[in-house]
Amino acid sequence: MYTKVVLGILIVFAYVGIKPFAFEKMAQCYCNNVDFTGLPHRKCVNNICVGDETLEETVCYASLEKDYSIEKGCTTPSLCYKEKQTPVHDRVFECCETNLCNFNLTEETMKYFKMYEKDTQSTVLTAKQIESKPSTTQVAISIAIPLSTLFIICSIIALYVHKVRKKRAIRLIQGKTRQRLLQEEMDLNELSLVDITSSGSGAGLPLLVQRTIARQIILHECIGRGGFGDVYRGTWNEQDVAVKIFSTNEEASWFREYQIYQTTMLRHENILGFIAADSKDTGACTQLWLVSEFHKLGSLFDFLHTNTVSLEELFIMAISIVNGLAHLHTEVIGTQGKPAMAHRDMKSKNILVKNNKTCCIADLGLSVLHTSFNDKVDMPNTSKIGTVRYQPPEILCGSFNVQNFESYRQADIYSLGLCFWEICRRTDIGTGKIHSYELPYFDAVNSDPTFEEMNDVVCRQNKRPLFDESWHQDEKLKAMVKLLSECWYNDSAARLSALRIKKTLLTLSKDICTNIKQK
């Protein structure tokens, strides 16, 4: 196909007779006769031929007359050629084409050119040579322009053919994609959310289905609000799901949390099960969705507001929370491994309560990642930090090492201790005294403390949440008091690890809890 096109273009060039482009030369000539320059429309001014240069091409001449006088001026190539073809006896007539080239032509040089005219190939040329001999630049241009034109035409044709083939390929792929998507949706209709969210891959639904799930979900009531946006209960495939809707200016947070949930091997029974991420155009704006498991008991914050817990439920909740945190903190090395992660915003509002009273950790948008092979901390692209009330003293006083991943794990442990304190406060140990739900440091700061206020309480006054005297009367709660104190050390390096806390809680719960996995 391309060969035929090229041959056709060459035939067109041959037919129209494309010739080399020539540049007209208007030489500036020396003249020595004020009355005659060689051309009627030219005058000799200050020994230079001047006049309308647009009328015709001009060359310079020098004429050695019989009396050995030399006449210099300007003429046309045709007149010069005519003079050369009809020579006059004892007269020498020469032409040249460069500026003022006739200025240095003297009697001696004119005689020399007469003697050796046939051998002369210097800058002094005959009129016939001036008309017929193209310069190197002219030759190059005469070759380059047709070739460039040919190249451009061939490129346009090639681009057109490429686009046609690409459109055909896209239509073919889209057809196969629609078939695959329909098949996946048919298969997914037979799955429950337990099947979708219980695998260890961490990827949620297939990506093709994730991109269409927003059109399949029916939203119901709002169940939570935050700085990022709102959380709604939704229905998908006749099952309840939680839909976290981000505003458009929180796109970076949405994408970061989506990336975290896509982490390989993140799936865990005590980490909120991720289902899909999608965007939805409402006409007024674009909503960014994260779809996850729905837990009707709500957050730990909401649950403790309206419910007390037994000693057994205290340990069930505490062990499940630290179990999820230990999974985040642990790096799994291998081809299907998982980086170590720190939550950075551990608080009761970011912990959800399941029907069996175990808990799972949610809201991973501020998490940091770390892999041992490069020892780099992968931070989210935001200046936000976790909730001020739950921040450890090293962050509040400005001594936190942001380049050391272990610092983030130790900060999580401090926040974890505050969450445990909230549960302990609502634990019924049979004494008849049950405290109302309160946030940590409720007796020291207001409901929305500033960074400076928390710095003053935690760092300068060195305060920690208070323990009720009744807790010391129960051996289990007394052990919890000791455990919480070890989570709140000013020296972050002295705090317990998540695995150490998990083992301690399992030991304390042995004779209380019968349905806690000893692992």
C-alpha positions as CSV (number, residue, x, y, z in Angstrom):
1,M,0.0,0.0,0.0
2,Y,2.8,2.5,1.0
3,T,4.8,1.6,-2.2
4,K,1.8,2.5,-4.4
5,V,1.4,5.8,-2.6
6,V,5.1,6.7,-3.0
7,L,5.1,5.8,-6.7
8,G,2.0,7.9,-7.3
9,I,3.5,10.9,-5.6
10,L,6.7,10.5,-7.7
11,I,4.6,10.4,-10.9
12,V,2.9,13.6,-9.8
13,F,6.2,15.3,-9.3
14,A,7.4,14.1,-12.7
15,Y,4.2,15.3,-14.4
16,V,4.2,18.8,-13.0
17,G,7.9,19.1,-13.6
18,I,9.2,20.2,-10.2
19,K,12.5,22.0,-10.8
20,P,15.2,23.1,-8.5
21,F,14.5,26.4,-6.8
22,A,16.8,29.2,-7.8
23,F,17.4,32.3,-5.8
24,E,17.6,35.5,-7.8
25,K,20.9,37.4,-7.3
26,M,21.0,41.2,-7.3
27,A,24.7,41.9,-7.2
28,Q,25.9,45.3,-6.0
29,C,28.2,46.7,-8.7
30,Y,30.9,49.3,-9.0
31,C,30.4,51.9,-11.7
32,N,32.8,54.6,-13.1
33,N,30.5,56.4,-15.5
34,V,28.0,58.8,-14.0
35,D,26.1,59.0,-17.3
36,F,25.9,55.3,-18.2
37,T,25.7,52.3,-15.8
38,G,24.8,49.7,-18.4
39,L,21.1,49.7,-17.6
40,P,18.7,52.5,-18.3
41,H,16.9,52.3,-15.0
42,R,20.1,52.4,-13.0
43,K,22.2,55.4,-12.0
44,C,25.7,55.7,-10.8
45,V,25.7,57.2,-7.4
46,N,29.0,57.4,-5.4
47,N,30.4,54.8,-7.9
48,I,27.6,52.3,-7.0
49,C,24.8,51.2,-9.4
50,V,21.5,52.1,-7.7
51,G,17.9,51.7,-8.8
52,D,14.9,49.4,-8.7
53,E,16.4,46.0,-7.8
54,T,13.1,44.2,-8.2
55,L,12.9,44.7,-12.0
56,E,15.4,42.0,-13.1
57,E,18.5,40.1,-12.1
58,T,21.7,42.1,-12.1
59,V,25.4,41.1,-12.6
60,C,28.5,43.3,-12.7
61,Y,30.6,43.9,-15.8
62,A,33.9,45.4,-16.8
63,S,34.7,46.3,-20.4
64,L,38.3,46.9,-21.6
65,E,38.0,49.2,-24.7
66,K,40.4,49.6,-27.6
67,D,42.0,52.7,-26.0
68,Y,42.7,50.6,-22.9
69,S,40.1,52.5,-20.9
70,I,37.9,50.4,-18.6
71,E,34.2,50.9,-18.3
72,K,32.5,49.4,-15.3
73,G,28.8,49.0,-14.4
74,C,25.9,46.7,-14.1
75,T,23.9,44.7,-16.7
76,T,21.7,41.7,-17.0
77,P,22.9,38.2,-17.5
78,S,21.2,38.1,-21.0
79,L,22.9,41.3,-22.1
80,C,26.2,40.0,-20.8
81,Y,25.7,36.7,-22.7
82,K,24.9,38.6,-25.9
83,E,28.1,40.7,-25.6
84,K,30.2,37.5,-25.1
85,Q,28.6,35.8,-28.1
86,T,29.3,38.8,-30.4
87,P,32.8,39.9,-29.4
88,V,34.3,43.1,-30.7
89,H,37.9,43.1,-31.9
90,D,40.4,44.4,-29.4
91,R,37.7,44.6,-26.8
92,V,37.4,42.4,-23.6
93,F,34.0,42.1,-21.9
94,E,33.7,40.2,-18.6
95,C,30.9,39.6,-16.1
96,C,30.8,38.5,-12.5
97,E,28.0,37.9,-10.0
98,T,29.3,38.8,-6.5
99,N,29.0,42.2,-4.8
100,L,31.6,44.8,-6.2
101,C,33.4,41.9,-8.0
102,N,34.2,44.3,-10.9
103,F,36.0,46.8,-8.7
104,N,39.4,45.1,-8.9
105,L,39.2,44.3,-12.6
106,T,42.1,46.3,-14.1
107,E,43.7,46.5,-17.5
108,E,46.2,43.8,-16.6
109,T,43.6,41.4,-15.2
110,M,41.3,42.0,-18.2
111,K,44.1,41.1,-20.6
112,Y,44.8,38.0,-18.5
113,F,41.2,36.9,-18.7
114,K,41.3,37.4,-22.5
115,M,44.3,35.2,-22.8
116,Y,43.1,32.4,-20.5
117,E,39.3,32.8,-20.9
118,K,38.7,29.1,-21.7
119,D,40.6,27.9,-18.6
120,T,39.2,30.5,-16.2
121,Q,36.8,29.0,-13.6
122,S,37.2,31.6,-10.8
123,T,34.7,34.0,-9.4
124,V,34.6,35.9,-12.7
125,L,32.0,34.1,-14.8
126,T,30.5,34.5,-18.2
127,A,26.8,35.5,-18.5
128,K,25.9,32.0,-19.7
129,Q,27.5,30.4,-16.7
130,I,25.8,32.8,-14.4
131,E,22.4,31.8,-15.8
132,S,23.0,28.1,-15.9
133,K,25.2,27.1,-12.9
134,P,23.2,26.5,-9.7
135,S,25.0,26.9,-6.3
136,T,25.5,24.1,-3.8
137,T,22.8,25.5,-1.6
138,Q,20.3,25.7,-4.5
139,V,21.0,22.0,-5.4
140,A,20.6,20.9,-1.7
141,I,17.3,22.8,-1.4
142,S,16.0,21.5,-4.7
143,I,16.6,18.0,-3.4
144,A,15.5,18.5,0.2
145,I,12.1,20.2,-0.5
146,P,10.6,17.4,-2.6
147,L,11.9,14.8,-0.3
148,S,10.5,16.6,2.7
149,T,7.2,16.9,1.0
150,L,7.2,13.2,0.2
151,F,8.1,12.4,3.8
152,I,5.3,14.5,5.2
153,I,2.7,12.9,2.9
154,C,3.9,9.4,3.8
155,S,3.8,10.3,7.5
156,I,0.3,11.5,7.3
157,I,-0.8,8.4,5.5
158,A,1.0,6.2,8.0
159,L,-0.6,8.0,10.9
160,Y,-4.0,7.6,9.4
161,V,-3.5,3.9,8.9
162,H,-2.3,3.5,12.5
163,K,-5.3,5.3,13.9
164,V,-7.7,3.1,11.9
165,R,-6.0,0.0,13.2
166,K,-6.0,1.3,16.8
167,K,-9.7,2.0,16.7
168,R,-10.4,-1.5,15.4
169,A,-8.3,-2.9,18.3
170,I,-10.1,-0.8,20.9
171,R,-13.5,-1.9,19.6
172,L,-12.3,-5.5,19.8
173,I,-11.0,-5.1,23.4
174,Q,-14.1,-3.3,24.5
175,G,-16.2,-6.1,23.2
176,K,-14.2,-8.7,25.1
177,T,-14.2,-6.5,28.2
178,R,-17.9,-6.2,28.3
179,Q,-18.2,-9.9,28.0
180,R,-15.7,-10.5,30.8
181,L,-17.4,-7.8,33.0
182,L,-20.8,-9.4,32.6
183,Q,-19.4,-12.8,33.4
184,E,-17.6,-11.5,36.5
185,E,-20.8,-9.8,37.7
186,M,-22.8,-13.0,37.2
187,D,-20.1,-14.9,39.2
188,L,-20.1,-12.2,41.9
189,N,-23.9,-12.4,42.4
190,E,-23.3,-15.9,43.8
191,L,-20.7,-14.6,46.3
192,S,-21.3,-13.2,49.8
193,L,-19.3,-10.3,51.2
194,V,-17.6,-12.9,53.5
195,D,-16.2,-14.6,50.4
196,I,-15.1,-11.2,48.9
197,T,-13.4,-9.8,52.0
198,S,-11.9,-12.9,53.6
199,S,-9.1,-13.7,51.1
200,G,-5.5,-12.7,51.9
201,S,-4.7,-10.8,48.8
202,G,-6.0,-7.4,49.9
203,A,-7.2,-6.5,46.5
204,G,-11.0,-6.6,47.1
205,L,-13.2,-7.1,44.0
206,P,-11.7,-7.4,40.5
207,L,-10.7,-4.0,39.1
208,L,-13.2,-4.1,36.3
209,V,-16.1,-4.6,38.7
210,Q,-14.7,-1.9,41.1
211,R,-15.1,0.6,38.3
212,T,-18.8,0.0,38.0
213,I,-19.9,-0.7,41.6
214,A,-21.0,2.9,42.3
215,R,-23.8,2.4,39.8
216,Q,-25.0,-0.8,41.6
217,I,-25.1,0.5,45.2
218,I,-28.2,2.1,46.7
219,L,-27.3,4.6,49.5
220,H,-29.3,4.9,52.7
221,E,-28.7,6.9,55.9
222,C,-25.5,8.7,56.8
223,I,-23.7,6.8,59.6
224,G,-20.7,9.0,60.1
225,R,-19.0,12.2,59.3
226,G,-15.4,13.3,59.1
227,G,-13.0,15.8,57.7
228,F,-12.7,13.8,54.5
229,G,-16.5,13.5,53.8
230,D,-19.3,11.2,55.0
231,V,-19.9,7.5,55.5
232,Y,-23.2,6.0,54.4
233,R,-24.8,2.6,54.7
234,G,-25.5,1.2,51.3
235,T,-26.9,-1.9,49.7
236,W,-25.1,-4.0,47.1
237,N,-26.3,-7.4,45.9
238,E,-28.9,-7.3,48.8
239,Q,-26.1,-7.0,51.4
240,D,-25.2,-4.0,53.5
241,V,-21.9,-2.2,52.8
242,A,-20.3,0.9,54.1
243,V,-19.6,3.7,51.6
244,K,-17.0,6.3,52.5
245,I,-17.5,9.3,50.2
246,F,-14.7,11.7,49.8
247,S,-15.1,15.3,48.5
248,T,-13.1,16.1,45.4
249,N,-10.6,18.2,47.3
250,E,-9.7,15.1,49.2
251,E,-8.7,13.1,46.2
252,A,-5.2,12.5,47.4
253,S,-6.5,11.0,50.7
254,W,-9.0,8.8,48.8
255,F,-6.3,7.5,46.4
256,R,-3.8,6.9,49.3
257,E,-6.3,4.8,51.3
258,Y,-7.2,2.9,48.1
259,Q,-3.5,2.1,47.5
260,I,-3.1,1.0,51.1
261,Y,-6.1,-1.4,50.8
262,Q,-4.6,-2.8,47.6
263,T,-1.5,-3.8,49.5
264,T,-0.8,-7.5,49.1
265,M,-1.5,-9.7,52.2
266,L,-3.3,-6.9,54.0
267,R,-6.4,-8.9,54.5
268,H,-7.0,-9.8,58.1
269,E,-10.0,-10.5,60.3
270,N,-9.2,-7.5,62.5
271,I,-8.6,-5.1,59.6
272,L,-11.7,-3.6,57.9
273,G,-12.5,-5.6,54.8
274,F,-12.1,-3.6,51.6
275,I,-14.5,-4.2,48.7
276,A,-14.0,-1.6,46.0
277,A,-13.1,1.9,45.0
278,D,-15.0,3.9,42.4
279,S,-16.0,7.4,41.4
280,K,-19.4,8.7,40.6
281,D,-20.5,11.8,38.7
282,T,-23.5,13.4,40.4
283,G,-23.8,16.2,37.9
284,A,-22.8,18.9,40.4
285,C,-19.6,17.2,41.4
286,T,-17.6,14.0,41.3
287,Q,-17.8,11.7,44.3
288,L,-14.9,9.4,45.3
289,W,-16.1,6.2,46.9
290,L,-14.4,3.6,49.1
291,V,-16.7,0.6,49.7
292,S,-16.0,-1.7,52.6
293,E,-17.7,-4.1,55.0
294,F,-20.6,-2.7,57.1
295,H,-20.7,-3.4,60.8
296,K,-24.0,-2.3,62.3
297,L,-22.7,-1.9,65.8
298,G,-20.7,1.0,64.5
299,S,-17.4,2.3,65.9
300,L,-16.0,1.5,69.3
301,F,-16.7,5.2,70.2
302,D,-20.4,4.8,69.4
303,F,-20.7,1.4,71.0
304,L,-19.2,2.4,74.3
305,H,-21.5,5.4,74.5
306,T,-24.5,3.2,74.8
307,N,-23.2,-0.1,76.0
308,T,-21.2,-1.5,78.9
309,V,-18.9,-4.5,78.5
310,S,-18.2,-7.5,80.6
311,L,-14.7,-8.5,81.6
312,E,-14.7,-11.2,79.0
313,E,-15.8,-8.7,76.3
314,L,-13.1,-6.4,77.4
315,F,-10.4,-9.0,76.6
316,I,-12.2,-10.1,73.4
317,M,-12.2,-6.5,72.2
318,A,-8.6,-5.6,73.4
319,I,-7.1,-8.8,71.9
320,S,-8.8,-8.4,68.5
321,I,-7.6,-4.7,68.3
322,V,-4.0,-5.5,69.1
323,N,-4.2,-8.5,66.9
324,G,-5.0,-6.2,63.9
325,L,-2.4,-3.7,64.9
326,A,0.3,-6.4,65.2
327,H,-0.6,-7.5,61.7
328,L,-0.2,-4.0,60.4
329,H,3.1,-3.5,62.2
330,T,4.6,-6.8,61.0
331,E,6.5,-7.1,57.7
332,V,5.9,-10.3,55.7
333,I,8.9,-11.0,53.5
334,G,8.5,-13.0,50.3
335,T,7.3,-12.7,46.7
336,Q,3.7,-12.3,48.1
337,G,4.9,-10.3,51.1
338,K,3.5,-7.2,52.9
339,P,5.4,-4.1,54.1
340,A,5.3,-3.1,57.7
341,M,2.7,-0.4,58.4
342,A,1.9,2.0,61.1
343,H,-1.7,3.4,61.4
344,R,-0.9,7.0,62.8
345,D,-4.5,7.7,63.8
346,M,-5.5,5.0,66.2
347,K,-8.6,6.1,68.1
348,S,-11.9,4.6,69.2
349,K,-13.7,6.2,66.2
350,N,-11.4,4.3,63.8
351,I,-12.1,0.9,65.4
352,L,-15.3,-0.9,64.4
353,V,-17.2,-3.4,66.5
354,K,-18.4,-6.7,64.9
355,N,-21.5,-8.6,65.9
356,N,-19.4,-11.1,68.0
357,K,-17.8,-8.2,69.8
358,T,-14.4,-8.6,68.2
359,C,-13.1,-5.4,66.5
360,C,-11.4,-4.4,63.3
361,I,-9.2,-1.4,62.5
362,A,-10.4,1.1,59.8
363,D,-9.3,4.4,58.2
364,L,-5.8,3.6,56.9
365,G,-5.5,6.8,54.9
366,L,-2.7,8.3,57.1
367,S,-0.7,5.0,57.4
368,V,3.0,4.8,56.6
369,L,4.7,1.9,55.0
370,H,8.1,0.5,55.5
371,T,10.1,-2.3,53.9
372,S,13.4,-3.6,55.3
373,F,15.3,-3.9,52.0
374,N,15.4,-0.2,51.4
375,D,14.7,1.1,55.0
376,K,12.6,4.0,53.6
377,V,9.4,5.3,55.2
378,D,6.6,5.7,52.6
379,M,4.6,8.7,53.8
380,P,1.2,9.9,52.5
381,N,1.4,13.2,50.5
382,T,-0.4,15.3,53.1
383,S,0.6,17.5,56.1
384,K,-2.2,16.1,58.2
385,I,-1.4,14.2,61.4
386,G,-3.6,12.0,63.6
387,T,-6.2,13.2,66.1
388,V,-4.4,15.6,68.5
389,R,-6.0,14.0,71.7
390,Y,-4.4,10.7,70.9
391,Q,-0.9,12.0,69.9
392,P,2.1,10.7,72.0
393,P,4.3,13.1,73.9
394,E,7.2,12.8,71.4
395,I,5.0,14.3,68.7
396,L,3.5,16.9,71.0
397,C,6.9,18.1,72.2
398,G,8.5,18.0,68.7
399,S,11.1,15.2,69.4
400,F,9.6,12.7,67.0
401,N,11.9,11.1,64.4
402,V,10.0,11.1,61.2
403,Q,12.7,9.1,59.4
404,N,12.6,6.1,61.8
405,F,9.8,3.7,61.2
406,E,10.0,2.3,64.7
407,S,8.9,5.7,66.0
408,Y,5.6,5.4,64.2
409,R,5.0,1.9,65.7
410,Q,5.7,3.3,69.2
411,A,3.3,6.2,68.6
412,D,0.6,3.7,67.7
413,I,1.1,1.8,71.0
414,Y,0.5,5.0,73.0
415,S,-2.8,5.6,71.1
416,L,-3.7,2.0,71.6
417,G,-3.4,2.3,75.3
418,L,-5.8,5.2,75.3
419,C,-8.4,3.1,73.4
420,F,-7.9,0.3,76.0
421,W,-8.5,2.8,78.8
422,E,-11.9,3.8,77.1
423,I,-13.0,0.2,77.1
424,C,-11.8,-0.4,80.7
425,R,-13.8,2.6,81.9
426,R,-17.0,1.0,80.6
427,T,-16.3,-2.5,82.0
428,D,-18.7,-3.9,84.5
429,I,-16.8,-6.0,87.1
430,G,-19.8,-6.5,89.4
431,T,-19.1,-3.8,91.9
432,G,-22.2,-1.8,90.8
433,K,-20.1,1.2,89.8
434,I,-20.0,1.8,86.1
435,H,-18.6,5.1,84.7
436,S,-20.1,7.0,81.9
437,Y,-18.2,7.0,78.6
438,E,-15.6,9.7,78.4
439,L,-12.7,10.5,76.0
440,P,-9.1,10.3,77.3
441,Y,-8.1,13.5,79.1
442,F,-11.7,14.6,79.4
443,D,-10.9,16.1,82.8
444,A,-8.0,18.1,81.5
445,V,-9.0,19.5,78.2
446,N,-12.2,20.4,76.4
447,S,-14.0,18.4,73.7
448,D,-11.8,19.8,70.9
449,P,-8.3,20.5,72.3
450,T,-5.6,22.3,70.4
451,F,-2.1,21.0,69.9
452,E,-0.7,23.5,72.4
453,E,-3.3,22.4,75.1
454,M,-2.4,18.7,74.7
455,N,1.3,19.6,74.7
456,D,0.8,21.4,78.1
457,V,-1.2,18.5,79.6
458,V,0.9,15.5,78.3
459,C,4.4,17.0,78.1
460,R,4.7,19.8,80.7
461,Q,2.3,18.4,83.3
462,N,3.1,14.8,82.4
463,K,-0.5,13.8,82.9
464,R,-2.1,10.5,81.8
465,P,-5.7,9.3,82.0
466,L,-6.7,8.4,85.6
467,F,-7.5,4.9,86.8
468,D,-10.5,4.3,89.1
469,E,-9.7,2.9,92.5
470,S,-12.1,0.0,91.9
471,W,-9.8,-1.3,89.1
472,H,-7.2,-2.1,91.7
473,Q,-9.6,-4.4,93.5
474,D,-9.9,-6.8,90.5
475,E,-6.8,-8.8,89.5
476,K,-7.5,-8.6,85.8
477,L,-8.1,-4.9,85.7
478,K,-5.1,-4.3,88.0
479,A,-3.0,-6.1,85.4
480,M,-4.6,-3.9,82.7
481,V,-3.6,-0.8,84.7
482,K,0.0,-2.0,84.6
483,L,-0.2,-2.8,80.9
484,L,-1.7,0.6,80.1
485,S,1.0,2.4,82.1
486,E,3.7,0.6,80.0
487,C,2.0,1.8,76.8
488,W,2.2,5.5,78.0
489,Y,5.9,5.8,78.9
490,N,7.5,9.2,78.0
491,D,10.4,7.2,76.6
492,S,8.9,5.7,73.5
493,A,11.6,3.0,73.3
494,A,10.4,1.6,76.6
495,R,6.9,1.0,75.4
496,L,5.7,-2.5,74.7
497,S,5.4,-3.9,71.2
498,A,2.0,-5.0,69.8
499,L,3.1,-8.6,69.9
500,R,4.1,-8.3,73.5
501,I,0.8,-6.8,74.4
502,K,-1.1,-9.5,72.5
503,K,0.8,-12.2,74.4
504,T,0.1,-10.5,77.8
505,L,-3.6,-10.2,77.1
506,L,-3.9,-13.8,75.9
507,T,-2.3,-14.9,79.2
508,L,-4.6,-12.7,81.3
509,S,-7.7,-14.0,79.4
510,K,-7.0,-17.7,79.6
511,D,-9.4,-18.5,82.5
512,I,-12.0,-15.9,81.4
513,C,-12.5,-16.2,77.6
514,T,-13.4,-19.5,76.1
515,N,-13.7,-18.4,72.5
516,I,-10.5,-16.4,72.0
517,K,-8.1,-18.0,69.6
518,Q,-4.8,-18.7,71.4
519,K,-2.5,-17.8,68.6
